Amino acid sequence: MHNENLFLDKIKEEFGLEEVDIKTYSPLTLAFIGDCVYDLIIRTLLVCEGNRGVNGLHKDKSELVKAETQAKMAEALKEYLTEEEADIYRRGRNAKTASHAKNAGIGQYHKATGFEALIGYLYLQGKEERILELVKKALPG
């Protein structure tokens, strides 16, 4: 169910984008958009904590968006995922990637990719509230 105020709906409307069957998308395509959505959430949280230097913002953001942190978040969320969400996560985690993060092990990188694929899938479905619920549950601290 879409809400008229969703940012995604506004983007689709403004640019005349067609509806697509996201179930046909590769998990890496879902992770591509999910990475950005998660990054935007983290940047928003940090900026809304108050005005401060960009270097500090970047350092704090980098700590929360790195593969190691995302892998821990994915683990923390396992019990909260629906069957469909768990399947998307697994598809993302198991996707064959050409590279991996320079500061993370391959296992952490794959879990992070699964996490990002899940976020991307939910975003493209217009399930912004579910994304926020899951991120809030999994954020460290």
N, C-alpha and C positions, 0 to 999 in steps of 0.2 A: 504494500500500500504506500503510495507516494503522497507526500505533503507538498502543497504548492510552494512552500517557503524553502524547500531544500536547495542548497547551493547547486547540487548536481542538476536538478530539474531546471534551474535558471540558466545554467551553462548550456544544457541541451537545447533549451528554447531559444536562447540568444543566438546560438551558432547553427541552429537548424539541424541538430544531430538526430539520427534515426535511433530507435530503440534496437538494442542488440540482445542476443541470447548470451548472457555472460557465462552460462554453463559450458559454452564452447571455447571460452578463453583458456589459454595455457596458464598454469599456476604462476609462471614467471611474469606474464603480462599482468596478472592480478597483483603480484608482489610489486611490480613497477609503480602502479598507482597507489597501492597500500603504503609503500614507503613514504610517499609524499604526504598522504593523509595523516599518517602517524606523526611525521615530522611537523606538520602544521599544528597538530594538537599540542605537541610538546613546546613548540615555539610560542604558541598562544598562551599556554600556562605560564611560561617563564616571563614573557613580556607583561602579562597582566599582574604579575607579582610586584611590578614597579619599574620605573625608568632606571636603567643602569647601563654600564658600558657594554659595548658589543662583544668585546673579548670575553668578558665574564658570561654573557649570554651564550656565546658559542661554546665555551668550555662546558657549561652545564647541559646544554643541548646535546653535545657530542656524547656525554656520559649516558644520557637516556636513550639515544637512538642507535648506539653501537650494537653490533650483533650479540655480544655477550649479554647485555641487558635485555634485549628482545628475546633471546633464548630463555632466559630466566622467567620472563613474563609469560611466554608460551607455556612453560611448564606449570606455572602458577594457575593458568586458566583452564587446563585440561578438564578438570571436574565440572566446570561451568559451561562448557560448549555443548551445543545441541549436536545431534548426530550429523546433520548437514555441515555444521561449522567444523566439527572434528574431521570430516572427510576433506574439506577444503584445506584445512591446516596440513593434513597428511600429504595431500597432493603437492602442496607447496614445499613441504619439508623434503619430500622424496624427488623433487624435480632435479634433473641433471643440469648443473650450472657449469659454465666455462671457467669460472674463477671463484674465489672466496675472499672474505674480508681479510685484510692484512693483519689485523689485531685480534683475530678470533680463530678458534679451531674449526675444522670442517663441520663437525657435529653442531657446534653453536651456530655456524653460518646457515646450515640447513634448517634448524629450528627457527632462526630469525626470518628466513625466507618464507617458511610456513606461516609465521605470525603476520608478516606483511601481506601474504596472499589472502589470508583471512580478512584482514582490514580492507584490502582492495575489493574483495568480493562483497563484503557488507556495504562498503561505500557505493559500489555500482548498483546495489540493490536498493539504495536509499535508506539503509538502516543505520542512520547516524546515531540515534539514541543507543543502539546496541553496541556500536563501536565505543562510544564514550563509557558505557557501563563496563565493558570488558577492560578498557585501558585503565579506568579508575580502580578496578579490582586488582589489576596486575602491577600497577606502578610501584616501584620500590619506595619504601619509607612511608 
